[in-house]
Amino acid sequence: LQRAGYSAEEAEELLKVGVRLAVEARDKFWHRTTGETQRRRPIVAASIGCYGASLADGSEYRGRYEGMTTTDLADWHAPRLAILSACPGVDILAIETVPSLSEVQALVQCLAALPPTAPPAWLSFSCMDGAHLNDGASLAAALELVHAFDPGRRRVIAVGVNCTAPQHIPPLIEVIKRHRHDRHVVLYPNSGEEWDGEARCWVHGTGCCDPASFASAAQGWRATLGPVPCLIGGCCRTSPDTIAAIRTACLPPPLDRATQPPPTHHGFTFDWEPRTTFMDKRRPTVRQKEPSGGVGGSKDTQLAEHRGRCHCGKVTFTVCAPEHLVVWDCNCSICVMKRNVHFVVPKSHLDLGPTSAPHLTTYTFGSHTAQHLFCRHCGVVPFYQPRSNPDGYAITVQCLEPGTVKDVEVRHFDGEHWEDFIEGSGIRGFSKE
C-alpha cells in the first residue's frame, strides 16, 4: 500500500476498513440465514500472507528470499500482525502461504510478542511436494517448530497447507497427522496450475479447475483425516462454484437431534461461532417447580444441540441437552453472588469452540472440586464443573442462544446445607450418560 502511494497511516486505516467490511458482510449474511439450523456462523479471519507474495514475482512458490534474515522478516510482519490482531471483529489470524522455515521462525516470534487478548491463529504452509515446504525444508520440521513455540496450543490452534497442488495433499495430510500435536487442520490447496513468474499469469491446462473433481478429492482428504477437526477450502484459481461443491461433498447430513450422540468436531468446518450480538432477544418460558423426581435428567428425551456464549463472544460452545430443561437455582455463597441458574450435563455433551480455551480462566476455593470457569475478558461464567457433579458441567442457562429451548423447570438447590441436601436432590444423576 505504501508503494502505491499511501502513507503509513492511510495503509493502516485501509486494513481496518477491510476488517469492518468483512464483519458487516458476515453479519448481513448471518441475519438472512438465522433459520438454517445446520449452518455455522461464519468467522472473520484476518489474512497474514507471506513476504514473497508482496514481491509479485512468484517468490512464494520458491521460498528463498535473497538478503532477508529472520529478523528482517519479523520486522516486516510485525506491523500488520499488530494492526489486524487489534481490530474489533477479527476472530482468528489466518497466517497463510508460508513457504520457508525462516519465515515460520519470524512469524512465531511475532506471535509471541502479541498481547494475551489477541485472537488465536492458524498457520498454513505452501509446499512443493508431499513432504517439503517450497524452500526445501521439511513440513515436519516446520510443525515441530510451531509446537516448540506454543506447546499449550493457546496461540496457534490450527496448522495445515494452502496454495499447494491438490495432488500433494494426501501425503501432506499424513505428515500433518503425525506432527499436528492435537491442533486442528486447515487444507485449502490451489488448482494445481503452474504460475509463470515472468509473464505473471497462470499456465492454462496445467491443473484441475473442475469444481466436481476438486470436491471429490476434498471428500477423500476429509475421510483420511477421520475425526480430526478441519477446515477444507480452496486457494488460487478455485471459485465460488468450487467452494459450493466442497460444501456439498464434505458437509455432514443434517442431525436427527432425537437420535444423534452428543456433538463433536467431526464436521466440515471448525466450530467457530463467536457471537457479538443476538439476532433475537427472546428467552424461553421459565416455570418454577419443586423437585418431582426423574433422576438422570428431564423426563423429556428429545435432545437438541443448544449454542451458547459468554457476553463478549470470546467463549462459545454447543451442548447436547433436552429441549425441556431442568435448571438449578443454588443458594451457596458463590452462586448467590453470580446469580447464575444452571443445568447439568455429562462432560461429553459439551463441545467447546476451538478458539475459546485461551479466553477461559479458572477460580477454585474450599474443597477445590468445583472448577469455576469464566471468560477472562467479560467475566461471565458460561459453564463450570460443579462440586455436585465433577463428571459433568453446569451450563448457565442465560448464556444459551434463543431458539432451541422450549421451556425451563427451575429447581431449588440448598447449597447452604450442601452435605445434607445433595443425596436427596437427584442432581448427581444429571451428569450420567
C-alpha positions in Angstrom: 0.0 0.0 0.0 2.8 2.4 0.8 4.5 1.5 -2.6 1.1 2.5 -4.2 1.4 6.0 -2.6 -0.5 5.6 0.6 1.0 6.9 3.9 1.6 4.5 6.8 -1.5 6.0 8.5 -3.6 5.5 5.4 -2.4 2.0 4.9 -3.3 1.1 8.5 -6.7 2.6 8.1 -7.3 0.6 4.9 -6.5 -2.6 6.8 -9.1 -1.7 9.4 -11.6 -0.8 6.8 -11.2 -4.2 5.2 -12.0 -5.9 8.6 -15.0 -3.7 9.1 -16.4 -4.6 5.6 -15.9 -8.3 6.3 -17.7 -8.1 9.7 -20.6 -6.1 8.1 -20.9 -8.6 5.2 -20.8 -11.6 7.6 -23.4 -10.1 9.9 -25.8 -9.3 7.0 -25.4 -12.8 5.7 -26.0 -14.3 9.1 -29.1 -12.2 9.6 -30.5 -13.7 6.4 -29.7 -17.3 7.4 -30.9 -17.4 11.0 -33.4 -20.1 10.2 -30.8 -22.6 8.9 -30.1 -24.6 12.0 -27.3 -26.7 10.5 -25.2 -23.7 9.3 -22.3 -22.5 11.5 -21.9 -18.7 11.9 -19.1 -17.6 9.7 -16.0 -16.2 11.3 -13.8 -13.3 10.2 -10.2 -14.4 9.5 -7.6 -11.7 9.1 -5.1 -12.8 6.4 -1.4 -12.5 7.0 0.3 -13.5 3.8 3.9 -14.4 3.3 6.6 -11.8 2.4 7.1 -13.4 -1.1 3.6 -12.5 -2.1 4.3 -8.8 -1.7 7.1 -9.1 -4.4 4.6 -10.4 -7.0 7.4 -12.4 -8.7 6.4 -15.9 -7.6 8.8 -15.9 -4.6 6.1 -17.6 -2.5 6.5 -20.6 -4.7 10.2 -20.7 -4.1 10.5 -19.6 -0.5 14.0 -18.2 -0.9 14.3 -14.6 -0.1 17.7 -13.2 -1.1 19.1 -10.9 1.6 16.3 -11.3 4.1 17.2 -12.6 7.5 14.7 -14.0 10.1 14.9 -10.6 11.9 14.1 -8.8 8.7 11.1 -11.0 8.1 9.9 -10.5 11.6 10.2 -6.7 11.3 8.2 -6.9 8.0 5.4 -9.0 9.5 5.1 -7.3 12.9 3.2 -4.2 12.0 0.4 -6.0 10.1 0.0 -8.6 12.8 -0.2 -5.8 15.5 -2.8 -3.9 13.5 -5.0 -6.8 12.5 -4.9 -8.6 15.8 -6.2 -5.4 17.5 -9.1 -4.9 15.1 -12.6 -5.5 16.6 -14.4 -8.4 14.9 -11.3 -10.4 14.0 -11.9 -14.0 15.2 -8.7 -15.6 14.0 -5.4 -14.7 12.3 -5.0 -16.6 9.1 -1.3 -16.8 8.6 -1.0 -18.4 5.2 1.1 -19.5 2.2 4.3 -19.6 4.4 7.0 -21.2 2.1 10.1 -21.2 4.2 11.3 -22.3 7.6 13.0 -19.0 8.3 9.7 -17.2 7.8 8.0 -19.7 10.2 10.6 -18.7 12.8 9.9 -15.0 12.1 6.2 -15.4 12.4 6.2 -17.3 15.7 8.5 -14.6 17.1 5.9 -12.0 16.1 3.0 -14.0 17.6 4.9 -14.3 20.9 5.0 -10.5 21.1 1.2 -10.1 20.7 -0.8 -9.4 23.9 -2.7 -12.3 25.5 -6.0 -10.8 24.3 -5.0 -11.2 20.6 -7.0 -13.6 18.5 -5.6 -17.1 18.0 -4.0 -18.0 14.7 -3.9 -20.8 12.2 -0.5 -21.3 10.4 -0.7 -22.7 6.9 2.3 -23.7 4.7 2.9 -23.7 1.0 4.6 -26.9 -0.2 6.5 -28.1 -3.2 5.7 -31.8 -2.8 4.2 -34.2 -0.4 6.8 -33.6 2.4 8.6 -30.2 2.0 7.9 -26.5 2.1 8.7 -24.6 -1.1 12.2 -23.7 0.3 13.0 -27.4 0.7 12.7 -27.6 4.5 10.6 -30.5 5.8 7.0 -29.8 6.7 7.6 -32.0 9.8 10.3 -29.6 11.0 8.1 -26.6 10.5 5.3 -28.2 12.5 7.6 -29.1 15.3 8.9 -25.6 15.3 5.4 -24.3 15.8 4.8 -26.7 18.7 8.1 -25.8 20.4 6.9 -22.2 20.3 3.4 -22.9 21.5 3.2 -26.3 23.3 0.0 -25.4 25.0 -1.8 -24.6 21.7 -3.0 -21.3 23.0 -1.7 -19.1 20.2 -1.6 -21.4 17.2 -4.7 -23.5 17.3 -4.6 -25.0 13.7 -1.9 -25.9 11.1 -2.1 -27.0 7.5 -1.3 -26.3 3.9 -2.6 -23.9 1.3 -1.7 -22.7 -2.2 -0.3 -26.2 -2.9 -1.1 -28.5 -5.8 -4.0 -30.9 -4.9 -2.0 -34.0 -5.8 0.3 -33.3 -2.9 -2.4 -33.1 -0.2 -2.8 -36.8 0.6 0.9 -37.3 1.7 1.0 -33.9 3.4 -2.1 -35.0 5.5 -0.1 -38.0 6.7 2.8 -35.7 7.8 0.3 -33.3 9.5 -1.4 -36.0 11.4 1.9 -37.2 12.9 3.1 -33.7 13.9 0.0 -31.5 14.5 0.0 -32.2 18.3 -3.8 -32.1 18.6 -4.2 -28.9 16.6 -7.0 -28.5 14.1 -6.1 -28.8 10.4 -6.6 -26.4 7.5 -6.4 -27.5 3.9 -7.1 -25.2 1.0 -4.9 -26.0 -2.0 -4.9 -24.1 -5.3 -6.0 -25.6 -8.6 -2.6 -27.1 -9.2 -1.9 -24.8 -12.2 1.6 -23.5 -12.7 2.5 -19.8 -12.2 4.6 -18.0 -14.8 6.6 -15.5 -12.7 7.9 -13.6 -15.8 4.5 -13.4 -17.6 2.7 -13.0 -14.2 -0.1 -15.4 -15.2 -1.3 -18.9 -14.7 -0.3 -21.5 -17.3 -3.6 -22.8 -18.8 -4.2 -26.5 -18.7 -1.6 -27.4 -16.1 -4.0 -28.1 -13.2 -7.6 -29.0 -12.2 -10.2 -26.3 -12.3 -13.3 -28.5 -12.4 -15.3 -28.0 -9.2 -16.7 -31.5 -9.1 -13.2 -33.1 -9.4 -11.8 -30.8 -6.8 -14.7 -31.6 -4.4 -14.3 -35.3 -4.9 -10.6 -35.0 -3.9 -11.6 -32.9 -0.9 -14.0 -35.6 0.2 -11.1 -38.1 0.2 -9.0 -35.7 2.3 -11.8 -35.4 4.8 -12.1 -39.2 5.0 -8.3 -39.5 5.5 -8.4 -37.0 8.4 -11.2 -39.0 10.1 -12.3 -37.3 13.4 -9.6 -34.6 13.2 -11.3 -31.2 13.3 -10.6 -29.5 10.0 -11.4 -26.6 7.6 -11.3 -27.5 3.9 -11.5 -25.0 1.1 -9.7 -23.7 -2.0 -7.0 -21.1 -2.7 -5.8 -19.6 -6.0 -7.8 -20.4 -9.1 -10.6 -22.0 -7.2 -14.0 -20.4 -7.5 -17.3 -19.9 -5.5 -18.6 -22.9 -7.5 -15.6 -24.9 -6.2 -16.4 -24.0 -2.6 -20.1 -24.8 -3.1 -19.1 -28.2 -4.4 -16.8 -28.9 -1.5 -19.5 -27.9 1.0 -22.0 -30.4 -0.7 -19.4 -33.2 -0.8 -18.0 -32.8 2.8 -20.7 -31.3 5.0 -22.3 -34.0 7.1 -26.1 -34.7 6.7 -28.5 -32.8 9.0 -28.6 -34.0 12.5 -31.5 -36.0 13.8 -31.4 -34.4 17.3 -33.5 -37.2 18.8 -31.1 -40.0 17.9 -27.7 -38.4 17.4 -24.9 -38.7 20.0 -23.5 -35.5 21.6 -22.0 -33.2 19.0 -18.3 -33.4 18.2 -16.0 -31.6 15.8 -16.5 -34.1 13.0 -18.0 -31.6 10.6 -16.7 -29.9 7.5 -15.7 -26.6 9.2 -14.4 -25.5 12.6 -17.0 -24.9 15.2 -16.0 -21.2 15.4 -19.1 -19.3 16.4 -18.2 -16.2 18.4 -21.3 -14.1 18.6 -21.2 -10.3 19.0 -25.0 -9.7 19.0 -28.1 -11.7 19.4 -30.5 -11.6 16.5 -33.4 -12.4 18.8 -33.6 -11.3 22.4 -36.5 -13.6 23.3 -35.9 -16.1 26.1 -37.6 -19.4 26.9 -40.6 -19.6 29.3 -39.4 -20.2 32.8 -41.7 -22.0 35.3 -41.0 -22.6 38.9 -41.5 -26.1 40.2 -40.4 -28.1 43.2 -38.4 -31.3 42.6 -40.6 -34.0 41.1 -38.2 -37.0 40.8 -36.7 -38.1 37.5 -33.1 -38.7 38.5 -30.8 -38.5 35.5 -32.3 -35.5 33.7 -35.6 -34.3 32.3 -38.3 -36.8 31.6 -38.2 -35.4 28.1 -35.8 -37.5 26.0 -35.9 -35.2 22.9 -32.3 -33.9 22.7 -31.3 -30.7 21.0 -28.0 -29.0 20.1 -28.0 -25.7 22.0 -25.5 -23.0 21.3 -24.1 -20.6 23.8 -21.5 -17.9 24.5 -20.2 -15.5 27.1 -21.1 -11.8 26.9 -18.2 -10.7 24.7 -18.3 -13.8 22.4 -14.8 -14.9 23.0 -16.0 -18.2 24.6 -18.5 -20.2 22.6 -19.9 -23.7 23.0 -22.5 -26.2 21.9 -24.2 -28.5 24.3 -26.5 -31.5 23.8 -29.4 -31.4 26.2 -33.2 -31.8 26.4 -35.4 -29.2 24.8 -37.3 -29.0 28.1 -34.6 -28.2 30.6 -34.4 -28.8 34.4 -32.2 -26.0 35.9 -31.0 -25.4 39.4 -31.1 -22.2 41.4 -28.5 -22.6 44.1 -28.1 -20.5 47.3 -24.5 -21.3 48.1 -22.1 -18.4 48.6 -20.8 -18.1 45.1 -24.0 -18.9 43.2 -25.8 -16.2 45.2 -23.2 -13.7 44.1 -23.0 -14.9 40.5 -26.8 -15.2 40.2 -26.5 -17.9 37.5 -29.1 -20.6 37.1 -27.7 -23.7 35.5 -28.5 -27.1 34.1 -26.2 -30.1 34.4 -25.0 -32.4 31.6 -22.3 -35.2 31.2 -19.0 -33.8 30.2 -19.1 -35.5 26.8 -22.2 -33.4 25.9 -20.4 -30.1 25.9 -18.3 -29.1 22.9 -16.1 -26.0 23.4 -15.5 -23.8 20.5 -11.9 -24.3 19.4 -10.9 -20.7 19.7 -12.4 -20.4 23.2 -9.9 -22.2 25.5 -7.3 -19.3 25.6 -10.0 -17.0 26.9 -11.1 -19.1 29.9 -9.6 -18.9 33.3 -10.4 -20.8 36.5 -11.3 -19.9 40.1 -11.5 -22.5 42.9 -12.0 -22.4 46.6 -12.8 -24.6 49.6 -12.5 -28.3 48.5 -11.3 -27.1 45.0 -13.6 -29.8 43.5 -15.7 -27.1 41.7 -13.8 -25.5 38.8 -15.4 -22.1 38.1 -14.5 -21.3 34.5 -15.1 -17.7 33.4 -14.1 -15.5 30.4 -11.0 -13.5 31.2 -12.4 -10.6 29.2 -16.0 -10.1 30.2 -16.1 -12.2 33.4 -19.1 -14.3 32.5 -19.3 -17.9 33.6 -20.9 -19.7 30.6 -20.3 -23.2 32.3 -18.3 -24.8 35.1 -17.5 -28.1 36.7 -19.7 -28.2 39.8 -18.9 -29.8 43.1 -22.1 -31.8 42.9 -21.2 -33.2 39.5 -17.4 -33.5 39.0 -18.2 -35.8 36.0 -20.3 -33.1 34.3 -20.7 -29.5 33.5 -23.2 -27.0 34.8 -24.3 -24.7 31.9 -25.6 -21.2 32.6 -29.0 -21.2 31.0 -28.9 -17.4 30.4 -25.8 -18.0 28.2 -27.8 -20.0 25.6 -28.8 -18.5 22.3 -32.6 -18.4 21.8 -34.5 -20.9 19.6 -33.7 -24.4 20.9 -35.1 -24.4 24.5 -38.9 -24.9 24.7 -39.3 -24.4 28.5 -37.3 -24.4 31.7 -38.2 -26.1 35.1 -36.4 -24.4 37.9 -35.5 -26.5 41.0 -34.0 -25.2 44.2 -30.7 -26.5 45.4 -29.8 -25.8 49.1 -26.1 -25.0 48.7 -26.0 -23.5 52.2 -26.6 -27.0 53.6 -24.8 -28.9 50.8 -24.0 -32.1 52.7 -27.5 -32.5 54.0 -29.2 -31.7 50.7 -27.0 -33.4 48.0 -28.1 -37.0 48.3 -31.8 -36.4 48.2 -31.7 -33.7 45.4 -31.2 -36.1 42.5 -28.8 -33.7 40.8 -26.0 -36.2 40.6 -27.9 -38.3 38.0 -28.0 -35.4 35.5 -24.3 -35.9 34.6 -24.6 -39.6 33.9 -24.5 -40.8 30.3 
